Amino acid sequence: SPSHPRDGDACPHRVSSVLNRDVKQFGKKHMFDASEETCWNSDQGTCQWVTLDFPCTVKVSQLHVQFQGGFSSRLCTLEGCRAGEELVKISELYPEDINAMQISFAAPQARGVEETVLDKLKITFENSTDFFGRIVVYHLGVLGERL
């Protein structure tokens, strides 16, 4: 069964922006704190993103994301690479504009993340449902195994 290869504190991560630069209320750490009350809220602008630098090489099998409805992304592009390499496109995901947790599986017959070995993952939210391009993520999880 898949395990979490990362948690928010053990895995360095970066985001494109934070609403009003208020990291205490809307910072990136809130995507990983398992709280229903907190979230990462991007500032306005097109193509918001999150990068994860895993502490060791992982084989990714699932992506879990929970948006706030009205502030989700119609298109998520996943890019990844091994240490010291350039990012390459892995896949595109088409999330729904809903509040519920959404899971993309690596199963070949399912639309979603292909099982990929990498050290770095970048998720780009390319088509926000918000007029101003803001993205709100309550939970982001990457499942797989350490290699």
N, C-alpha and C positions, 0 to 999 in steps of 0.2 A: 504494500500500500504506500502511496506517496507520503512523503514527509515534507515539512517546511524546511527548505535549504537556507532560509534566511529569516531574521526578524528585524524590525526597524532599527534596533540598537546595534546589532552585530554586523549589519551590512551597510556600508556607506551608500548614501543615496542623495540625489540632487533633484530639484524641480525647476521648471522654467520661471516661475514667479509665485508670489504669495499676495493675496488680496491686501492692499494698503500696507504691504510689508509687515503685517501684524502676525509674526511667526508664533507668538504665544497663543493666539486664538485660532489661527488658520494654517499653522505651519505643517510641513511635510511629515513630521513625526506622528501626526494624528491619523494618517492612513494605516499605521501599524500598531496602534494602541488598543485595538479590539473594543473600543468604546463606541456605543451607538450615538453618543452625544457630541463627538468631535469629528472634524474632517479637515482635509486639505482643501483650501479654496484658492484657486489661481486668481491672478489679476486678469484684467481683460486683455484680449489680443488673440490672434490666430495661432494655432499650433502650440498648445501647451504640451509639456512633456515631463516624464519622470525617468531617471536613470538609476539602475541598481548595479553596484559593483560588488559581486559576491566575494566572500573571503576565500573561497576555494572553487574549483571548477564544479559545475552542476549540470545535471541533465534535467531540463525543464519539461514537465508534462502537463501542467494545468496553470491557468491564469484565473484568479478570482478578482472581480472588481465590483464595487457597489458605489454607484453614483447617486447624487441627488437628482431626482427627476426634474427636467427643465435645465439642468446644468451638466448634461452628459455629452458623450462624443458619439457621433454616428459612424465614425471610422477611426479605428485605432491601428496604427502601424507598429509592428514589433520588429526591432532590429537587435542584433546581438553579435558578440564576437568573443574570441578567446583573448587572453591577456596579450597586450602589445599589438593586436591587430585592429584593423578598421571595422567599424560597424557595417553589417550587411543585413539587408531586409530578410526577415524570417517569414512573416505572414501579415495578413490584414484581418482584423476582426471588425464585426459590425454589431456593436452592442445595441440593446434597446434603450429607449429613453424612459427608464423606470427606476424606482427606488430599491428594488430587490437585488440581492446578490446574483451576479451573473458569472457562470463558469464556462470557460472554453477548454475543451478536452483535447488531448493529443491524439485520440483515436483517429486512424486514417479515414474512416467513413464519416466522421463528424467535422463540421466546419470549426476551425479553431487553431490552437497552437500545435505546430508539429513538434515532436520530441526533439529537442535540440541541446547540444552540449555547448556551454558557454561560460564565460567569466563575467560578462557585462551584458545587461539587458536595458534597452531604451524603449519606452512606450510613448508614442506620440499621439496625442489626441487632436486629430486633424480637422474635425468638422463638428464644432460644438453646437448643441441645440439652443444655447443661449445667444441672443442677438449680439452681445458684446464679446463672445468668445470665452467666457469664464467656464471653468470646469470645477466641479465639487466632487471629491472622492472621500467616502466614509471608510472604505476598506479596500486595500490592495494586498493580494496575496499571490505568491508564486510558489507552486508546489513542484516537487521533483525529488531528485536524490543527489547527494554529494558523491563525487567521483574520487 
